[in-house]
Amino acid sequence: MEWTRSSKGLGRRSLDALRVGVLVLDGEDRPVLVNPSAREMGLLRPAVAGTPAVAHSLIRTLAGQARRTGTRREVELDMPRGREQEPLGVHIRAVALDDGHVTIEALDVTESHRLNRMRRDFVANVSHELKTPVGALQLLAEALQEAIEDDGSGADAAAAIRFAERIRHESNRLGRLVTELLELSRLQGGEPLPTPDPVMVDRVVAEVLDRTRTTAAAKNIEVQWSGKRGLTAFGSESQLVTALANLVENAIAYTPERSATSDPAEVKVMTALTDENVEISVSDQGIGIDPKDLDRIFERFYRADRARSRATGGTGLGLAIVKHIATNHGGIVDVRSSVGVGSTFTLRLPSRPLTDALPLPESIEVMASTDGQTRGKH
């Protein structure tokens, strides 16, 4: 198709009328095309004292990533707009063109971010308010149980002990729910992400195996570790321990208990290194996941089997926490499962520092793919 002068003018007017910000950078990150919406969003720094206008530093970083990798890069973030204004929420996509040019598209998602912040604040506030009565309930249940065990001996005393034990069980479950709500709130942007540090994967796995040994032994389950040793990931060691512990605890919870006289069931932790990623997989011999549930199991509070989740004490937040930890580390988590056979969850984390990554602002989630499909979103 050959563009005439009139069609070019029409195309430019159409571009200027878009509410989506559009910016095109050349191979040296110089802006060669910018529409009014992009200027209003602050994607372009204005010229000052003879200095030409340049793209925002975050935009240049994203453009550089798209140019080097040849893949589409996307990020959702909050851009500061001044002391008195709330941040501008934008979803930005960078696509590499010919001759080093990169086109940037920016969509205003400020209202969506505001609502998300309100929901996160609500969860955090409610969770903090619940912590005090939960702690008191735990102490009272323990005191009641101890008093009855010391002084009672009849059937009524035995029933009271059972009730007290149930109170403690439920209060522990409620306490775990509060803790996981707080953790999820932090991971979703309530607190800044930590600076990525080298993390010894061996130490993460060893810590998780130590944490889960007692629970596994009670069900006659062996947690085994195989694969490549001496691997290094980058991020927060405590968050990676949390993510892997959630996967292993899930595997134990959904693997049927074996009798003491039978061969133990197995939960396998496997570590591997690919060209780009450190991979940590957790496989079980559990009940498996129905294909219709696979796309939703990482959602908050989604339970494929609600009755079994109640029986195992699950909160419905563990896999959502794993997903956000993986995303915040520039990685992903996926699952393969067969009903009645078992499941394998795999954490894929960058095997080298994200030196080319954007600074980690609130609500960031970068996604890349070679097939043009977004791998996930916040």
N, C-alpha and C positions, 0 to 999 in steps of 0.2 A: 504494500500500500504506500502510495506517495502522498506526502502531506503538502497541501497548497497553503498559501499565505493565510487565506481565510480560515482553513481548518486548524492551522496552528493557533490563530487568534482565539478560535472557539475552544480549543483544548486548554489554552492558558486561562481563559475566563472560567471554564469548568473547574480547573484546578484551584483557582482562587476562591471559588464558591464553596469548596468542600469544608466541612467542619473538622475533618481529619487533617492533622498537620502533615505536610509533605516537604521533605528536604532531600536534595540530591547533592552528594559530595563527590569531588573528583579524587584522583589517586593521591593527592596531597592533602586531603580533607578540607579543601576549599569549597565553600558553598557555591554551586553553579545554578541552583534553582531552589526557591523557597516560597511557599504560599503564605498568605496572611495568618492562617491558623497556626502554622509552625512558629511564626514570630510571636504571636500572642501567648503561646505555651512556653516561650523562653528557650526554644531549641537552638536559637541563634543568638550569640552574644553581639550586641550592637557595636558598630565601629566607634573608636574613641581616639581623638587627636591624631587623625590620619592613619590609624591602625585599621586594617580591613576587618569586617565582621567575620567571626569564626563560630563554628558550631560549639555547643556546650561540650565540656570535657567528657561527660558520660556518653554523649552521642558519638564523639570521635572514638572512644574506646570500643563501643559496640560496632561501629563501622569497621574498625580495624580487625575485630574478630571475624566479622562476616567476610571481609576481603581476604584474610589469610586462610580461612577454612573453606571458603566457597559454599558455605551452608547458610541458611537463614538463621538469624539470631533474634531472639525475643527476650524482652525483660519487662517486668511490671514494677514500678517504683513510685516513690513519692519525691517530688522535686521541690525544694524550699522556694518560697516566693516572697519572703520578707517577714519581718518580725510580727506584723499584725495579721497576716493572712495564713490560712491553713495551707499545708503543702498541696501542690498540684499532683494528683494521681494520674499517671500516664501509662498506657500499654504501648511499648515501642517495638517495632519490627524493622530489622535491617536486612536488606537483600542485595547481594553483590551483583553488579552489572558488568558490562564489558569495559575493558581499558581501565580497570581499577575503580570505576565509579560505583557508588553505593547509594541506594535509595532508602530513605528513612520514612516510615509512616508512624504517626503518633495519634493515639486515641485517648481522649480525656475520660478517665474513669475515677475522677475525684469523688463523686457521690458514692460509688461502690466502695471505695476505700474508706470513706467516712462511716458507712454503715458497718463495714467489717471491723473498724476500730471500736465502734459502739458495742458490737457483739463481744469482741475480745475483752473490753473493759468490764462488761457485765459479767462474763464468766469469771474473770479474775476477782472481781469484787465479791461475788457470791461465794466463790471458793474460799476466800480469806475469811468471810463471815462464818462459814461452816466449820472452819478448823477448830475453833474454840470449843463448841459443844461436842464435836466428835472426840476431841482429846479427853474431855470430861467424862463422856460416856465410856470410853475405854477404861479409864481409871476406876470408875464406879463399878463396872462389870468385874474387873479383877478383884476389887475389894470385897464385893459380894461373894464371889466364888471362894476366896480365901476364908472369909468368915464362916461360911456354911461348912466348908471342909474341916475347919477346926472344931466346930461346936455341934454340928448336926450328924445324925446317924440313921434317921428313918427314911421312909419312902418319899415324904414331902421334901426332905433335904436333898435327896437324889434328884428329884424333879427340878428343884431350884438350881441345882448345879448344872443340869442340862440347859435350863433357860439362860442362866448366866453365861454359859459357854456360847450359846447361840447369839446372845447380845454382843459378846466380844467378837464373834465371827462377823456379824453384820457391821459392827462399828469399824472393824479392820477393813472390810470391803468398802465402806463409805469413805474411810480415810484414804484408801488407795485411789478412789475415784477423784477426791479432792486434789491429791498430789498430781494425778495425771492431767486433770483439767488445768492446773497451774503450769505444768510442763508444756502442754499443748499451746496455751496462751503465750508463753515465752517464745516458743518456736515459730509462732505465726506472726511475730513482729513486735510483741510487747516489750522485748528487750533487744538491744543490738546484738548481732551475731558475733561470736568470738573470732579473734584473728586466727586464721588457719595455722596450726603448728604441725610438725611431723608427729605422727602417732604410730607407735609400734603395734601392728595388728596382733602379734603374738600375745602381747600383754592384755589387749582388749579381750581376746578369746579366753585366755587363762582366767581373767577376772570373772567373766560370765560363767564359765564352767564351775568355778568355785562357788558362785552365788546360787547356782541351780542344782548343785550336787545332792543336797538333802531332799529337795522336792522330787527329783527324779528317782532317787533310791527308794522313797516311800511307795512309788508305783512300780518298782522293779523295772526301771528304765535306765539304760546306759547312754550317756551323752559322750559320743566319740568325736575326736578331732583328727582330721587328715588333710593332706594337701601341702602346699608350699609354705615354708616357714620364712621368717625374716622379712616379711613384707612391711611396707610403710605407706600409710594413707596420710591425708592432710586434713586437719580440721580440729574438732574438739574431742579429746579422748573420752570425757565423761558422757557426751552425747552419743558417741559411737558405742560405748558400753551399754547405754540405755537402749539403743536401737537393737543391738544384737541380743541383749537380755530379753527384750520383749518377744523377739522371734523364737528364742529357745524356750521361754516359758510357755508360749502358745503351743509349740510343738509338743511339749510335755503334757500340757492340759488336754490336748485333743488326741493324744495317743492312749488307747485303752490300757487300763492297768493290767499287769500280769501277776499271777500268783507267785509266791516266794519259791515254789518248787519248779516252776516252768522257766524256760530260757527267757532272759530279759528282752524287752523291746529295745529298739535302737532309735536314737535321735543323732543325726550326723551333722557335724559342723565341718565344712570344707572351705579351704582358702586357696585362691588361685590368682595368677597374674596374667592379664592379657596385654595387648599393645598399649591400651589406654587406661585400663581400670584394674584396681584391686577388687576381687570378687570374694564375698563371704556368703556362703550358702548354708541354709539350715533345712535339712530333710527329715521328715518323720514318717512313721508307719501308722498314721492316724486315720480318721474317718474321711479325709479328703473334702474337697469343696465342689459343690455343684457348679457347672459351667455358667449358669445364669447369675451366680453370685460373684464370680471372679472380678467383674468390673467394678464392684461396689465395696469390696471388703476393706478398702483403705479409707472409706468414709467414716467420719465420726459417728459413733454409736450404732453403726450398722452391724447387725449380727445375722449370720446365715442360719444359725440354729439358736434361737433365743432360749429355749428350755435348757440346752446344754451349756450355754454361756452362763446362765444363772447358777447351774450346778457347779461349774468350775470357778465361779467367782469373777468372771470376766467383766470388764467395764465397758467394752466396745470402743476404747480409745487407743489401745496398744498399737494397732497397725497404722492408725492415723498419725501417731507420734513417729513411728518408723518412717513413714512416707515423708514427713516434714523434715526429719533429720537428714534423710538421704538428699532431698531437694536442696536444703541449706548448705550441703557439702558439695553441690554441683554434681550429684549422682542421681541414681534412680533405684527403686526397689521393684522387683517383679515377682510373679508367682506362677508355678506350674503345678497342677493338681489333678488327681484322678480319684473319683469317689470310691471309697473302700480300700484304696491303696496307699494314699498319703499325699503330702504336699512338699514342695521345695520352694522356699523363699530365698531370693538372691539380692544382696546389697551390692551395687556396683558403684565404686567410689574412684575419683581421679587418682592416678598413680603418681602424679607429680604436682607440684604447687600450681595453683591457679594464678600465675603471675600476670596473665593477660585478662583476668576477670575484672569486672567492674567492682568498685568499692561496694560493700555490702550495706545498702540502705534498707530502711524499713520496707517490708512486703516484697522483697526482691525474689524472683524466681526465673532463672535463665534456662532456656530450652533450645536444643539444637537437634537437627536430624538431617540425614542425607536424602530423605525422600520427600522433604517439604512439609512433613506433618509435625505438628507440635507434640512433644512427648508428654507434656503435662502442663498444668497451670495451677496458680494459687487459688 
